[in-house]
Every structure is written in structure tokens, then in C-alpha cells.
């Protein structure tokens, strides 16, 4: 069973995404702050199979977290999907340029989530 971490300061959105992922036979863990997710990773012992990052969060944005993860060799190949209410092409381009494997808009559907996850896993399977 895949372990998916959701990093989103919106608790309702985190619960909704978590429920969709459970319907897709995934285990989930929801973090409200990117800093807490980063500390959990750095503490060792736990690492997700895929991470879903909200772009707009207080203190540490999803883009900041994405940059942090891509700079570290132990997580440079971790599949990461960005989740945002921003549809601006410049934001999507920036996320992809930094290293995001996919980008979905809020509110996300289970079909969209399943598709982008499959693409992210496939991309890292054949790297």
C-alpha cells in the first residue's frame, strides 16, 4: 500500500484529499505545515512514496518545500504533485521547473488525482 503525505494548511482540503486517496487504496498522513513535514523527513525512519504539496501556505510555501526536497539527494526522486487554487501558467511552469511531477487544481477530483499520481509514479519508475 502506497504511503502518501499531504501537506496543506487547509484542514478540510487535506481531509478530502486523504479520503480520495484512501478510496485509491493508499495510506495517508496530513501535515498542516511544510516545516513539520520537513522535520519528520529529516528525523528519518519515515518517508512517503509520494507527496502532495499545496502551493500557498503560510511560513513555508509548497514551492519552498519542493525546492528543499529537490536539493537533497535522498528525496530528489520522490514523486511530488503540487495542489493549488492558482491556475496561472507562470505558477505551473515554476513548479514544473523546480521539479514537480504534476500539478492539480483545487478542488481536485478523484479521477484527476489518480491520473496525476500514475503519471508521477511512472515518471520515477523509468528515471
N, C-alpha and C positions, 0 to 999 in steps of 0.2 A: 504494500500500500504506500503510495506516494505521500510524503510529508511536505505540505505547502505552508509557507509563512505568509501572512497578510500583514502589511504594515500600512495602516490607515488610521488617521486621527478621528475619523467619523465612525463611532461605535456601531451605529445601525448599518452602515455600509459594510463594515467588517463582518458583522453577523450575517448579513445577506450573502456576501461572497463565500463565507465559511459554509453556510448551508448549501449553496450550489456545489461547492467542492465536495462536501460530504455525499451529495447525490451522485457525484462522479467517482465515488469510492476513494476519496483522499482524506488523509488526516490533516487537520489544520491547527494553526496556532496564530492568534491575532495579537499584534503589537500596536499600541496606540501611538507610540513614539519611536522614531527611527533609531534614536540613541539607545533605547532599551534592546531593540533587535540587534544592533551592532555589538552591544556589551555581551549579549547572550552568545553571539557568534565567537567573539574574542575569548570568552570564558572556556570555550571548547566543549567537546562532548556532544554538542547538538549542532546539526546543520541540516537545512531543508533540502529537498530535491528540487524545489522551485520557489521563487519569492515573487510576490505581487506587491509592488510599491505604489502608493498614492504619490502623485507629484507634489501637490500643495499641502504641506504640513508645517506646523509651527516649529521653530528652532532649527531642525534639520529637515530639509526637503527630500523628497524622493530622488530628485536628481543628484543631490549631495550624497545620499546613501548609495545610489548607483555608482557614482564616481569612486567612492570609497571602496566598494566591493570589487570594481574592475581593476583597481590598482594593486590588489592583493592577490598573489598567485594562487592561494588556496580557494578563492571564490571567483576567479576570473572566468571560469567556465560554468558557473552556477546560472541556470536559466532564470532570467528576470523579465517580468512583464510589468509595464507601467500601467497604472489605472488613474484616470483623471477626468475631470469635467471640462478640461480645456481641449478644444478641438483645433487650436491654432497650429498650422503646419510647422511653424518655427519651433514650437514646443515638441512636437512629434519628432521632427528632424534632430533636435538637440538630444532627445532621449536615445534615439537610434544611434546617433554619432557617438555618444558616450558608451554605448554597449547594451542597450535594452534589446531584448529578443522579441518583444512585441509590445503593442500599445492598444489598450481598450478604453472606450469611453464609458463614463458613468451616465446613466445606470446600465450596467452590463447584464447581458442575458447569459443563461447557462450555455446556450449554443455558441455564443461568441467566446466565452471563457474556455470552453472545451477546445474550440478550434485554435485559438492562440496558444494554449498550453501545448497542444500536439505539435504545433509548428516550432515552439521553443525547444521542446524535448528533442524533436527530430534534428534541429539545427545543431544541438550539442552532441547528439549521438554520432554525427558524421563530421565532427571537427577534427 
